[in-house]
Amino acid sequence: MIPAGYPEAITEAVLRLIRHPGERLRMGTAARAWVIDEFVNGRVLGLTVGFYEKLLEAAAADDTIPLATAAAGD
C-alpha cells in the first residue's frame, strides 16, 4: 500500500513496477484473480438480490410504507 499524500512513494512504486516486470505480472495476475473471485457475475447477482430482499423485508416490517411503493423504488 502507498500512503496518501506522498507523491514520492507512488513515484517509487511505479518505477519499481517498471523495473521489475515479473513482479508487475505477478501483481496483475493476483489482482485479476481477486476481481474474478469477488465480482464474478453469480456472486454480484446474489448480493444484489439479497440487497433488494432486505429492502422488501424492511418495507414489509414498516407499516407506514406501502409494499408496492417500496418495491417500485418510490
Steps between C-alpha positions, in 0.01 A plus 500: 500500500608852428411760763283789385668836468844366406554551126859380538373163621276446199784608271729242659233230476436567131873502424539171687230340287661635184834353604359163614273353231471168687359672806270705278370181336457326838307795642282529189421130504414512871281807450313336214440185706372709791256691276369177350454345847335808649293628210410201284150547359334238720638652819404854402155380400459327836609812688260715297206267554580478871512879524156539342356220713616684812343822372170321442515337845564839660213655307268215599593549865431874478124538467534868408654407161263330253680188374416572134661843531808358668538232233467758224773713654276798579 
